[in-house]
Amino acid sequence: MAESQTLAEERVSRIKITDKVLSNIGLGELIPRSIEARLAEQEGRKPRRISKEIRAKLLAESKTAVVDFFANSTEPLDATLEPAEEIPGRPQINSRLLRVTQGPKAGMVLGTQSEGGQKSLFVTDIASAGRRIDHIDDGHKKEIEQLKKIEARLAEMTNRLYKGDLEAIKSSGELDSMQTEIAGIVEGLKFTRNGQKLEILKRISRCVTFSDSKGRLNPPSKLAIWNTTQKFIAKRISDIEGISGYLEEDRGVVDSSMRVEASRLNSFHATVNENEGRLRILDVNTPLEEANIVGITTNLRALIASCESFKLEPYKTFAAKIIAEISAIIEILNLPNHNEQTEREKAKNAFMRIYSMSKLLNIENELIAVRNKWFMTDRPKECIYAKGLMEELAEIRRNFMTISAAQATRTKDLSPIYGEIYKLLHTVITMLGKNFGKGKTPEDRVEAVKTVERMLKEFSVAKLLIERL
């Protein structure tokens, strides 16, 4: 269901419309420089420099088209879910993630992000949307860890300066060490863009030296600043924890949407993989009779229908590639000379690419399922049964390496991806195996599990396929 006009207007009111925003949603023709380029071409002149005033006016005028895009070309991402795939207990709120339903960006996921206090848009495929959320969440966890360390250290130094002998602290060199440490904290925060962290940075920067406004060494004069700094730190941590709740909800919608697409993909892969009759097309030395061609063509058309059900990228792109290969096979089979060696080889190679793509994407979905099962956000790493995880990954590797009736389907252009998958599985299985045996500490196991989680999150068969198709 498309968004209402009112909701679309509300979304756009929170967004700063820029060239990037217009380009991201497929309205690049409304970018001021594109408008000027078209006018210049029509008038037979060179494009002119656009003034800030004209540029601002043109961007403001594009707002109507942006609202229309949201109202007529998007729907909430969770609207693609079947009732059984809805998230239990999920509050009914306006979805932050949308699916583009038509136009050049159809199938892409649309969301918002904060950039310097302004809301901007990002457009990406469903798999990348999941990795994006993971990346932000990982960054937030590291930030909380950093802020808590700063908070604890400031509290320790405050207590020391309040209760300790200032002259002894100074003569021992401890005061200099504190100033050096504070300078290090400032260095670690200097590239921040978040408003709250900028306030933290500003306050801590005033404490790099313990001298007061008259140049006298006066460490206690900085303690009030430290106290307010700790309040800002606590507020920032609280805000991050609130954002993490939204991220977890968004991740749930992304995972549910991917499960729906994966179920379509798994069905497609099973159809290709399990029906031996369809593999007659690989036997180029045995002529195909009319009855064979009718059966094969009927089955291939059913695969086209299956591919047309995909709603999200990158699956829509892969489906389009598969449909093109299937159409090429059907066209060959309808030729009078379809049994000639050259034509049969063409049909075989096209089918090999179809099978390889479906198998590779099926493996990706299995890896995603493992990641979602074992690495839930609220599950401590020390509670993960490393041996069970290793055994599940080993089973995936066994199935992946099993030679089927379509064993010749590793086409040269896709073979490197098979190698990347095997390398990943071998690495994570070996790593887990080495770290849960005798002589290994719980810390060893936790570090191994963390590394495996990171590798599974970062690995993408879809990305490798896009690079090669």
NUZAKOL-51193 format. One record per residue (C-alpha): chain; x negated, y, z negated. Coordinates in steps of 0.05 Angstrom, whole numbers. Each point is the difference from the previous one (the first is absolute). Layout:
(r 'A'; (X; Y; Z))
...
end
This chain:
(r 'A'; (0; 0; 0))
(r 'A'; (-29; 68; 21))
(r 'A'; (-9; 55; -51))
(r 'A'; (54; 51; -11))
(r 'A'; (-12; 71; 25))
(r 'A'; (-1; 27; -71))
(r 'A'; (-51; -50; -24))
(r 'A'; (-43; 12; 62))
(r 'A'; (2; 75; -13))
(r 'A'; (-19; -12; -72))
(r 'A'; (-60; -43; 20))
(r 'A'; (-25; 51; 51))
(r 'A'; (7; 58; -50))
(r 'A'; (-54; -33; -42))
(r 'A'; (-48; -9; 58))
(r 'A'; (-49; 50; 29))
(r 'A'; (9; -6; 75))
(r 'A'; (-69; -2; 34))
(r 'A'; (-29; -24; 66))
(r 'A'; (-18; -65; -34))
(r 'A'; (72; -11; -25))
(r 'A'; (29; 13; 69))
(r 'A'; (-51; -47; 32))
(r 'A'; (12; -55; -52))
(r 'A'; (75; -3; 14))
(r 'A'; (-7; 2; 75))
(r 'A'; (18; 74; 11))
(r 'A'; (-68; 20; 26))
(r 'A'; (33; 41; 55))
(r 'A'; (21; 50; -53))
(r 'A'; (-71; 14; -24))
(r 'A'; (-13; 74; 15))
(r 'A'; (-62; -14; 43))
(r 'A'; (40; -51; 41))
(r 'A'; (56; 51; 11))
(r 'A'; (-51; 52; 22))
(r 'A'; (-35; -51; 46))
(r 'A'; (66; -15; 35))
(r 'A'; (17; 74; 8))
(r 'A'; (-69; 14; 28))
(r 'A'; (7; -56; 51))
(r 'A'; (69; 25; 21))
(r 'A'; (-26; 72; 8))
(r 'A'; (-65; -22; 34))
(r 'A'; (-46; 30; -52))
(r 'A'; (-49; -22; -54))
(r 'A'; (27; -15; -69))
(r 'A'; (-4; 59; -48))
(r 'A'; (-20; 2; -72))
(r 'A'; (61; -5; -44))
(r 'A'; (5; 51; -56))
(r 'A'; (14; -22; -71))
(r 'A'; (68; 34; 2))
(r 'A'; (22; -34; 64))
(r 'A'; (-26; -67; -25))
(r 'A'; (38; 6; -65))
(r 'A'; (63; 20; 39))
(r 'A'; (-5; -60; 47))
(r 'A'; (-12; -49; -58))
(r 'A'; (60; 29; -37))
(r 'A'; (43; -9; 63))
(r 'A'; (-21; -73; 3))
(r 'A'; (35; -13; -66))
(r 'A'; (67; -15; 34))
(r 'A'; (-32; -54; 43))
(r 'A'; (-35; -30; -62))
(r 'A'; (67; -2; -38))
(r 'A'; (32; -32; 61))
(r 'A'; (-55; -52; 2))
(r 'A'; (12; -20; -73))
(r 'A'; (76; 0; 9))
(r 'A'; (2; -41; 64))
(r 'A'; (-65; -38; 7))
(r 'A'; (-14; -27; -69))
(r 'A'; (31; -45; -52))
(r 'A'; (-23; -20; -71))
(r 'A'; (-50; -57; 6))
(r 'A'; (40; -41; -50))
(r 'A'; (60; 5; 47))
(r 'A'; (-35; -53; 43))
(r 'A'; (3; -50; -57))
(r 'A'; (51; -55; -5))
(r 'A'; (40; -1; -66))
(r 'A'; (-41; -60; -24))
(r 'A'; (-64; 41; 10))
(r 'A'; (22; 60; -41))
(r 'A'; (-41; 14; -62))
(r 'A'; (38; -22; -63))
(r 'A'; (15; 57; -47))
(r 'A'; (-27; 52; 48))
(r 'A'; (33; 68; -14))
(r 'A'; (41; 31; 56))
(r 'A'; (-41; 60; 19))
(r 'A'; (-18; 35; 66))
(r 'A'; (-53; -45; 32))
(r 'A'; (-69; 32; 6))
(r 'A'; (-18; -46; 58))
(r 'A'; (37; 2; 66))
(r 'A'; (0; -41; 64))
(r 'A'; (-2; 37; 66))
(r 'A'; (57; -30; 41))
(r 'A'; (-11; 31; 69))
(r 'A'; (-48; 41; 41))
(r 'A'; (-76; -8; 10))
(r 'A'; (-10; -16; -75))
(r 'A'; (55; -53; -4))
(r 'A'; (-17; -55; -49))
(r 'A'; (-49; 42; -40))
(r 'A'; (7; 15; -74))
(r 'A'; (6; 73; -20))
(r 'A'; (-16; 28; -68))
(r 'A'; (-23; 63; -36))
(r 'A'; (-65; 17; -34))
(r 'A'; (-24; 60; -40))
(r 'A'; (-54; 43; 30))
(r 'A'; (-23; 59; -41))
(r 'A'; (68; 8; -33))
(r 'A'; (38; -7; 66))
(r 'A'; (39; -60; 25))
(r 'A'; (-25; -28; 66))
(r 'A'; (22; -60; 42))
(r 'A'; (-37; -63; 17))
(r 'A'; (20; -52; 52))
(r 'A'; (-29; -70; 0))
(r 'A'; (17; -73; 11))
(r 'A'; (30; -43; -56))
(r 'A'; (-65; -37; -16))
(r 'A'; (-40; 64; -4))
(r 'A'; (55; 31; -44))
(r 'A'; (-12; -56; -50))
(r 'A'; (-76; 10; 2))
(r 'A'; (11; 75; -8))
(r 'A'; (40; -10; -63))
(r 'A'; (-53; -48; -27))
(r 'A'; (-54; 51; 15))
(r 'A'; (37; 56; -36))
(r 'A'; (15; -45; -59))
(r 'A'; (-73; -23; -5))
(r 'A'; (-21; 73; 1))
(r 'A'; (49; 17; -55))
(r 'A'; (-27; -57; -43))
(r 'A'; (-71; 25; 8))
(r 'A'; (22; 71; -15))
(r 'A'; (35; -22; -65))
(r 'A'; (-63; -38; -20))
(r 'A'; (-43; 62; 14))
(r 'A'; (47; 46; -38))
(r 'A'; (5; -46; -60))
(r 'A'; (-75; -3; -5))
(r 'A'; (-5; 76; 3))
(r 'A'; (56; 5; -52))
(r 'A'; (-34; -49; -47))
(r 'A'; (-68; 33; 7))
(r 'A'; (27; 70; -12))
(r 'A'; (34; -26; -63))
(r 'A'; (-65; -31; -24))
(r 'A'; (-39; 63; 12))
(r 'A'; (54; 43; -32))
(r 'A'; (-2; -44; -62))
(r 'A'; (-76; 3; -2))
(r 'A'; (-4; 75; 6))
(r 'A'; (55; 11; -52))
(r 'A'; (-28; -47; -52))
(r 'A'; (-74; -5; 16))
(r 'A'; (-59; 43; -21))
(r 'A'; (-7; 49; 58))
(r 'A'; (-73; 15; -13))
(r 'A'; (-17; -74; -3))
(r 'A'; (40; -14; 63))
(r 'A'; (-38; 56; 35))
(r 'A'; (-70; -19; -24))
(r 'A'; (9; -73; 17))
(r 'A'; (15; 17; 72))
(r 'A'; (71; -27; -6))
(r 'A'; (29; 67; 18))
(r 'A'; (-40; 3; 65))
(r 'A'; (24; -70; 16))
(r 'A'; (72; 22; -10))
(r 'A'; (-9; 59; 47))
(r 'A'; (-32; -46; 52))
(r 'A'; (58; -48; -6))
(r 'A'; (51; 55; 8))
(r 'A'; (-37; 24; 62))
(r 'A'; (6; -71; 27))
(r 'A'; (75; 0; -13))
(r 'A'; (6; 66; 38))
(r 'A'; (-40; -31; 58))
(r 'A'; (48; -59; 2))
(r 'A'; (61; 45; 5))
(r 'A'; (-26; 54; 48))
(r 'A'; (33; -29; 63))
(r 'A'; (69; -6; -30))
(r 'A'; (60; 32; 35))
(r 'A'; (54; -17; -51))
(r 'A'; (26; 62; -37))
(r 'A'; (-2; -33; -69))
(r 'A'; (-71; -27; 10))
(r 'A'; (-22; 68; 24))
(r 'A'; (24; 29; -66))
(r 'A'; (-39; -55; -37))
(r 'A'; (-61; 16; 42))
(r 'A'; (6; 74; -14))
(r 'A'; (3; -10; -75))
(r 'A'; (-56; -51; -4))
(r 'A'; (-44; 45; 44))
(r 'A'; (5; 54; -53))
(r 'A'; (-32; -49; -49))
(r 'A'; (-62; -18; 41))
(r 'A'; (-37; 48; -46))
(r 'A'; (15; 5; -74))
(r 'A'; (-15; 74; -2))
(r 'A'; (56; 49; -16))
(r 'A'; (17; 64; 37))
(r 'A'; (-56; 37; -35))
(r 'A'; (-52; -52; 19))
(r 'A'; (-5; -31; -69))
(r 'A'; (-3; -75; -8))
(r 'A'; (69; -15; -27))
(r 'A'; (25; -71; 17))
(r 'A'; (63; 4; -45))
(r 'A'; (25; 58; 44))
(r 'A'; (11; -51; 55))
(r 'A'; (42; -48; -41))
(r 'A'; (66; 37; 12))
(r 'A'; (-14; -5; 75))
(r 'A'; (-12; -74; -8))
(r 'A'; (66; -9; -37))
(r 'A'; (40; 32; 56))
(r 'A'; (-40; -40; 51))
(r 'A'; (22; -65; -34))
(r 'A'; (72; 23; 7))
(r 'A'; (-9; 9; 75))
(r 'A'; (-33; -68; 4))
(r 'A'; (58; -33; -36))
(r 'A'; (50; 35; 46))
(r 'A'; (-37; -22; 63))
(r 'A'; (-3; -73; -25))
(r 'A'; (75; 3; -15))
(r 'A'; (15; 27; 69))
(r 'A'; (-42; -54; 34))
(r 'A'; (36; -54; -39))
(r 'A'; (66; 29; 24))
(r 'A'; (-25; 0; 72))
(r 'A'; (-22; -72; -8))
(r 'A'; (72; -19; -14))
(r 'A'; (21; 30; 66))
(r 'A'; (-58; -34; 36))
(r 'A'; (21; -67; -29))
(r 'A'; (70; 11; 26))
(r 'A'; (-25; 20; 69))
(r 'A'; (-46; -62; 0))
(r 'A'; (61; -43; -15))
(r 'A'; (38; 29; 60))
(r 'A'; (-61; -10; 46))
(r 'A'; (-10; -72; -24))
(r 'A'; (74; -16; 8))
(r 'A'; (0; 30; 71))
(r 'A'; (-62; -40; 18))
(r 'A'; (33; -64; -26))
(r 'A'; (58; 12; 47))
(r 'A'; (-47; 10; 59))
(r 'A'; (-42; -59; -23))
(r 'A'; (61; -46; -1))
(r 'A'; (13; 18; 73))
(r 'A'; (-73; -12; 16))
(r 'A'; (-3; -66; -37))
(r 'A'; (62; -24; 38))
(r 'A'; (-33; 21; 65))
(r 'A'; (-65; -35; -17))
(r 'A'; (36; -64; -20))
(r 'A'; (39; 0; 65))
(r 'A'; (-63; 6; 41))
(r 'A'; (-41; -48; -43))
(r 'A'; (48; -58; -13))
(r 'A'; (31; -13; 67))
(r 'A'; (-47; -45; 39))
(r 'A'; (43; 5; 63))
(r 'A'; (-17; 73; 7))
(r 'A'; (-74; -18; 2))
(r 'A'; (8; -34; 67))
(r 'A'; (-19; 66; 29))
(r 'A'; (-70; -11; -26))
(r 'A'; (-9; -64; 41))
(r 'A'; (-19; 33; 65))
(r 'A'; (-14; -67; 34))
(r 'A'; (71; -26; -6))
(r 'A'; (50; 32; 49))
(r 'A'; (62; 31; -31))
(r 'A'; (66; -25; 28))
(r 'A'; (62; 44; 6))
(r 'A'; (29; -29; -63))
(r 'A'; (-64; 16; -38))
(r 'A'; (1; 72; 25))
(r 'A'; (73; 11; -20))
(r 'A'; (-15; -26; -70))
(r 'A'; (-64; 40; -9))
(r 'A'; (32; 63; 27))
(r 'A'; (60; -7; -46))
(r 'A'; (-45; -9; -60))
(r 'A'; (-44; 59; 20))
(r 'A'; (61; 45; 7))
(r 'A'; (20; -20; -71))
(r 'A'; (-69; 23; -23))
(r 'A'; (11; 67; 34))
(r 'A'; (65; 8; -40))
(r 'A'; (-38; -16; -63))
(r 'A'; (-53; 52; 15))
(r 'A'; (53; 53; 13))
(r 'A'; (23; -5; -73))
(r 'A'; (-63; 33; -28))
(r 'A'; (14; 70; -27))
(r 'A'; (-67; 23; -28))
(r 'A'; (-69; 13; 25))
(r 'A'; (-50; -32; 10))
(r 'A'; (47; -59; 13))
(r 'A'; (39; 37; 54))
(r 'A'; (-65; 11; 39))
(r 'A'; (-20; -73; -7))
(r 'A'; (71; -21; 20))
(r 'A'; (-5; 44; 63))
(r 'A'; (-66; -33; 18))
(r 'A'; (30; -69; -10))
(r 'A'; (62; 18; 41))
(r 'A'; (-46; 24; 57))
(r 'A'; (-38; -66; -2))
(r 'A'; (64; -41; -1))
(r 'A'; (29; 41; 58))
(r 'A'; (-64; -14; 39))
(r 'A'; (8; -75; -12))
(r 'A'; (72; 0; 22))
(r 'A'; (-18; 39; 62))
(r 'A'; (-54; -52; 17))
(r 'A'; (47; -58; -12))
(r 'A'; (50; 30; 49))
(r 'A'; (-51; 3; 56))
(r 'A'; (5; -52; 56))
(r 'A'; (-74; -16; -12))
(r 'A'; (5; -3; -76))
(r 'A'; (-36; -68; -2))
(r 'A'; (-62; 26; 34))
(r 'A'; (-61; -3; -45))
(r 'A'; (-11; 75; 0))
(r 'A'; (72; 16; -21))
(r 'A'; (1; -55; -52))
(r 'A'; (-65; 27; -31))
(r 'A'; (31; 69; -3))
(r 'A'; (62; -28; -35))
(r 'A'; (-43; -41; -48))
(r 'A'; (-43; 59; -19))
(r 'A'; (61; 44; -13))
(r 'A'; (29; -53; -45))
(r 'A'; (-66; -9; -36))
(r 'A'; (0; 74; -17))
(r 'A'; (71; -4; -26))
(r 'A'; (-16; -59; -44))
(r 'A'; (-64; 31; -26))
(r 'A'; (34; 65; -19))
(r 'A'; (56; -36; -36))
(r 'A'; (-49; -44; -38))
(r 'A'; (-44; 59; -20))
(r 'A'; (58; 42; -24))
(r 'A'; (29; -60; -37))
(r 'A'; (-66; -6; -38))
(r 'A'; (3; 74; -18))
(r 'A'; (69; -10; -30))
(r 'A'; (-26; -59; -41))
(r 'A'; (-57; 43; -27))
(r 'A'; (49; 57; -17))
(r 'A'; (44; -50; -37))
(r 'A'; (-59; -24; -40))
(r 'A'; (-21; 71; -17))
(r 'A'; (70; 19; -22))
(r 'A'; (8; -63; -42))
(r 'A'; (-66; 3; -37))
(r 'A'; (-15; 74; -5))
(r 'A'; (62; 33; -29))
(r 'A'; (-14; 70; -27))
(r 'A'; (20; -18; -72))
(r 'A'; (-40; -64; -2))
(r 'A'; (-68; 6; -35))
(r 'A'; (-57; -30; 40))
(r 'A'; (-22; -43; -59))
(r 'A'; (69; -34; 3))
(r 'A'; (-9; -23; 72))
(r 'A'; (-14; -75; 6))
(r 'A'; (-60; 5; 46))
(r 'A'; (-1; -75; 16))
(r 'A'; (73; 1; 21))
(r 'A'; (-13; 60; 45))
(r 'A'; (-60; -34; 30))
(r 'A'; (39; -64; 14))
(r 'A'; (56; 39; 35))
(r 'A'; (-50; 36; 44))
(r 'A'; (-35; -66; 15))
(r 'A'; (67; -29; 24))
(r 'A'; (9; 59; 47))
(r 'A'; (-70; -12; 27))
(r 'A'; (15; -74; 11))
(r 'A'; (63; 16; 38))
(r 'A'; (-34; 54; 39))
(r 'A'; (-56; -46; 23))
(r 'A'; (47; -58; 17))
(r 'A'; (-3; -15; 75))
(r 'A'; (70; -4; 29))
(r 'A'; (26; -21; 67))
(r 'A'; (-16; 70; 23))
(r 'A'; (-73; -6; -21))
(r 'A'; (-23; 34; 64))
(r 'A'; (36; 64; -19))
(r 'A'; (-59; 38; -27))
(r 'A'; (-7; 49; 56))
(r 'A'; (-67; 34; 8))
(r 'A'; (27; 70; -15))
(r 'A'; (32; -23; -66))
(r 'A'; (-52; -51; -23))
(r 'A'; (-40; 51; -40))
(r 'A'; (62; 12; -43))
(r 'A'; (1; -75; -18))
(r 'A'; (-72; 9; -22))
(r 'A'; (17; 60; -43))
(r 'A'; (57; -38; -34))
(r 'A'; (-44; -60; -14))
(r 'A'; (-55; 45; -27))
(r 'A'; (50; 34; -48))
(r 'A'; (29; -66; -25))
(r 'A'; (-69; -31; -8))
(r 'A'; (-26; 61; -38))
(r 'A'; (57; 7; -50))
(r 'A'; (5; -75; -13))
(r 'A'; (-75; -6; -12))
(r 'A'; (1; 61; -45))
(r 'A'; (56; -28; -43))
(r 'A'; (-32; -69; -2))
(r 'A'; (-66; 28; -26))
(r 'A'; (33; 40; -55))
(r 'A'; (46; -47; -37))
(r 'A'; (-49; -57; -14))
(r 'A'; (-45; -14; -59))
(r 'A'; (-44; 56; -24))
(r 'A'; (45; 54; 27))
(r 'A'; (31; 52; -46))
(r 'A'; (70; 28; 2))
(r 'A'; (-31; 64; 25))
(r 'A'; (-30; -37; 59))
(r 'A'; (68; -28; 18))
(r 'A'; (34; 69; -6))
(r 'A'; (-52; 32; 46))
(r 'A'; (7; -56; 51))
(r 'A'; (76; 7; -1))
(r 'A'; (-6; 76; 9))
(r 'A'; (-45; -10; 60))
(r 'A'; (47; -51; 31))
(r 'A'; (59; 47; -10))
(r 'A'; (-37; 57; 34))
(r 'A'; (-21; -44; 59))
(r 'A'; (71; -26; 10))
(r 'A'; (28; 71; -3))
(r 'A'; (-49; 28; 50))
(r 'A'; (3; -58; 50))
(r 'A'; (49; 9; 57))
(r 'A'; (11; -48; 57))
(r 'A'; (49; 50; 30))
(r 'A'; (-54; 53; 3))
(r 'A'; (-49; -49; 33))
(r 'A'; (53; -19; 51))
(r 'A'; (16; 73; 16))
(r 'A'; (-73; 13; 14))
(r 'A'; (-3; -58; 50))
(r 'A'; (68; 5; 36))
end
